[in-house]
Amino acid sequence: MAPSRSDEAASDDVAHLSVVSDVAGAEVLINGQVRGTTPFFKAVRPATFTIEVRQQGRRSAPRTVKLAPGGEQVVRSNLRP
């Protein structure tokens, strides 16, 4: 079944952000605020975000991602030494 026009419009109004890490359960920070844990999958409003991942005193370098309407971004983080 093909998506309806309203489904297409709704999908164009959001972007999809995924954050994965080599450590499951690490905190995902978006613009400095904890928003969940890895693996993290969320539909968000298109915008520019700063993403960090942290767990047990380890923290990833901040990454800035720009999500366009209907776009998708996967941020991969390695917290193990």
Secondary structure as GFF3:
##gff-version 3
##sequence-region A 1 81
A	DSSP	alpha_helix	5	12	.	.	.	ID=ss1
A	DSSP	beta_strand	15	21	.	.	.	ID=ss2
A	DSSP	beta_strand	27	30	.	.	.	ID=ss3
A	DSSP	beta_strand	33	37	.	.	.	ID=ss4
A	DSSP	beta_strand	40	44	.	.	.	ID=ss5
A	DSSP	beta_strand	48	55	.	.	.	ID=ss6
A	DSSP	beta_strand	58	59	.	.	.	ID=ss7
A	DSSP	beta_strand	63	66	.	.	.	ID=ss8
A	DSSP	beta_strand	72	77	.	.	.	ID=ss9
###
